[in-house]
């Protein structure tokens, strides 16, 4: 359910829905309705992101060496990918 919310918001914005006024007077299938539905689901999405952040912080505090190794490994891989992309 949450994975679809950003897609709904992006589709509504690409259709040109304005955030002011149009959402109250939009038809049920108009771009304003999509934007309104996406904006209603944002608090749940924010809660989910905060929970994920709290879990990540707790894991880093419990396993700092593993987290550091993962960060270094990921940084190395990203660096390799971008250094090859510039050739």
C-alpha positions in Angstrom: 0.0 0.0 0.0 2.7 2.5 0.9 4.9 1.8 -2.1 2.1 3.0 -4.4 1.7 6.4 -2.6 4.7 8.2 -4.1 3.7 7.0 -7.5 0.2 8.4 -7.1 1.7 11.7 -6.0 4.1 11.9 -8.9 1.3 11.0 -11.4 -0.9 13.7 -10.0 1.8 16.3 -10.1 2.7 15.4 -13.7 -0.9 15.9 -14.7 -0.6 19.4 -13.5 -2.8 19.3 -10.4 -2.3 22.3 -8.2 -2.1 21.9 -4.4 -4.4 24.8 -3.7 -8.1 24.8 -4.4 -8.3 22.1 -7.0 -8.4 19.2 -4.6 -11.6 20.4 -3.0 -13.5 20.9 -6.3 -12.0 18.0 -8.3 -14.0 15.3 -9.9 -13.6 11.8 -8.5 -11.4 10.7 -11.4 -9.6 14.0 -12.0 -5.9 14.8 -11.2 -7.0 16.7 -8.1 -8.5 13.6 -6.6 -5.3 11.7 -7.1 -3.3 14.4 -5.5 -5.8 14.6 -2.6 -5.6 10.8 -2.1 -1.8 10.9 -2.1 -1.7 13.8 0.3 -4.0 11.9 2.7 -1.7 9.0 2.7 1.4 11.1 3.4 1.1 10.9 7.2 1.2 7.1 7.1 4.2 7.2 4.8 6.0 9.7 7.1 5.3 7.3 10.1 6.7 4.4 8.2 9.8 6.4 7.3 10.4 7.4 10.9 10.0 3.8 12.1 12.6 2.7 9.5 14.9 5.4 10.6 14.6 4.4 14.2 15.3 0.8 13.3 18.4 1.8 11.3 19.7 4.0 14.2 19.2 1.2 16.7 21.0 -1.3 14.4 24.0 1.1 14.0 24.2 1.5 17.7 24.1 -2.2 18.3 26.4 -3.2 15.5 28.7 -0.2 14.7 31.5 -2.2 13.0 29.1 -4.1 10.7 27.4 -0.8 9.9 30.7 0.9 9.2 31.8 -2.0 7.0 28.6 -1.9 5.0 28.9 1.9 4.5 32.5 1.5 3.3 31.6 -1.3 1.0 28.6 0.5 -0.4 30.7 3.7 -0.9 33.4 1.7 -2.7 30.8 0.1 -5.1 29.1 3.4 -5.8 32.5 5.0 -6.5 33.5 2.2 -8.9 30.2 2.5 -10.8 30.5 6.3 -11.1 34.2 6.2 -12.0 33.4 3.8 -14.9 30.4 5.9 -16.0 32.7 8.8 -16.7 34.9 7.0 -19.2 
